[in-house]
Amino acid sequence: MTENRRENAAEHSPTRASGADRPARSTRSPTLRTREPRRAAGMRSLRQDWREEFPYHWRADDLVTRRDTLRFLVAGTGALALATGALAIVGHLPAARVKPVAVVRADELGPNQWRTFDFPDQFTQGIIINLPGVGLVAYSDVCTHLSCAVLYQPGANRLYCPCHNGLFEAATGNVLAGPPTRPLPLIQLARQGDLIYAVKMVER
Ligand code: FES
């Protein structure tokens, strides 16, 4: 009897809904519930911004990218071929004529004396040495390793590069020791009257 009364009261109570009718109560905290719509709104606006900045559909975007890449590759290959051709032509042009440069007077340097001079222009230097038993020799003074200036060592008859201890033979300009692998470029000399001229730089 008591049981029946309880059931009836539950059925007819205007304030309480049955478990099935009631909306499921959220288990999340109120703070989270207020944040979610905001976050969703933020995402929407981000998505909107993204759409405005990149208005292509994925498929269209893919096509544009492929087309652009193809254009870039074709243009790049063409430019490379042109540059290679131009370099080949320039490489085969005869070198510009070098103007002879007066370096020293014929009797100016005593045995083992040396001096540097500008050749073929003011940006590059050579070194001329009066080598006992050999006479006047001249080389570019630019080390063939990393372009430091070499110095003559009279006692040892060699040229010394202070940057990484490179050594060159004074009589030939060939490498004796250190990191350089190529000999010093030779500078050909010519005498005219009382003067010694540097006339040509020979890479070796
Ligand atoms: S620059 Fe001359 S040895 Fe390195």
Residues whose N, C-alpha, C, O or C-beta is under 5 A from the ligand:
A	BS01	FES	C143 H145 L146 S147 C148 C161 C163 H164 N165 G166 G178 P180
